[in-house]
Amino acid sequence: MRATITRAGQWRVMSGLLALAVLLSATTARAAAPEILVTAVSGPVEVKSAQAAEWTPIAQAVRLNPGDWIKTGQDARAELRFEAGTIRIFQHTLVKVPAESTQQVSGDSGRLQKVLLENGRALFDLVKAKLRGRFEVETPRLIAGVKGTAFHVIEREGLAAVIVDEGRVQVTNRRVPNDIVELMADQYTLLRNDRLTPPAPVSADPFDEESLRASPRPEERAADGIGMTGEERDLLEETKEESADVLNDVQEQNREAIEQLREESQALIPELRDDYQDLLHDVDPLQDIISAPPLPQ
C-alpha cells in the first residue's frame, strides 16, 4: 500500500525545509563577513554601525562589520586585526569598512579587500602570503593599492600622502586617474596642486607631518640635491660647476665683444663727421664760402 502524506504532514515538511534554508542562509552570511577585530584601544575611540545614528565609545576589543565606522580622538590609538594583517589608527582619524569591501572565498570566510580612510592617518601592515588579490586604501583624494607591504596613508587638511616602509605600493590620484606613482620601500609621495609628486626617499621622521607639509617640491628637491644618492649629488655638483664655467665664458666673450664694438664705433666717428661735411657741401656749395674765414684787408 502506498503511503500517503496528510496536509498537516506536508506543512511540517515545508516548514522544516524553510527553516533549514533560513539557517543555511544565516550561516553563509556569517561566513561571508570577514573577521575584523579592534584588539587594542588607547584614549577616546568610538564606533558606529551602518544602521546606528550615534557613536558608541569603546574601551575593549570589539568586532567590526562591513559598513561600520571607527574614529579616534585626541592622543588616541586603535589597532584592527584581520586575516591579512593589522591596521594601526592614530589620533584624529576616521576609518570605514565599506559594505562592498569584502570578497567571498570558497570554503572560507570573506576577506577584507578595501578600507576607506576618510580623514587622519593609519599604518597598514599586511602579510603578502595571506592576501588574495589586491588590497586598497581609499581616501577622498588617493587610492593606495598593494599586494603585501607596510605603509602609512595620511589624509588631512593640507596634506595627503603615502609613505612606504616595506614592499611596493601603487598610488593613484582619484581626481586624475592616469596620475599614478609606484612607491618602493622608504619612499613617499604627496598630493600637491592636484598632482602626485615623484617618489622621494624618506629622509625625516615619517610621523612628523609638519615636515612632510614643508618638504621641498620636486623642482626644489632636484635643485638642492635633497634625497639624492652620493653619486647623484656629485653629478649634480659637477653639472653646476660646468654650468657656472660656461656662464662665465659667455659673459667674458660678451664683454670683449662690447669693448671691441665700442672701439670700432669711436674710430668711425671722425670718418662719419667728414662724410657729413662733404654731404653738406654737395647740397649747398655756398657753405664753404659762408664758413670760410674773411679775406685779409
Secondary structure, 3 states (H helix, E strand, C coil): CCCCCCHHHHHHHHHHHHHHHHHHHHHHHHHHCCCEEEEEEECCEEEECCCCCCCEEECCCEEECCCCEEEECCCCEEEEEECCEEEEECCCCEEECCCCCEECCCCCCCEECEEEEEEEEEEEEECHHHCCCCEEEECCCEEEEECCCEEEEEEECCEEEEEEEECCEEEEECCCCCCEEEECCCEEEEEECCEECCCEECCCCCCCHHHHHCCCCHHHHHHHCCCCCHHHHHHHHHHHHHHHHHHHHHHHHHHHHHHHHHHHHHHHHHHHHHHHHHHHHHHCCHHHHHHCCCCCC
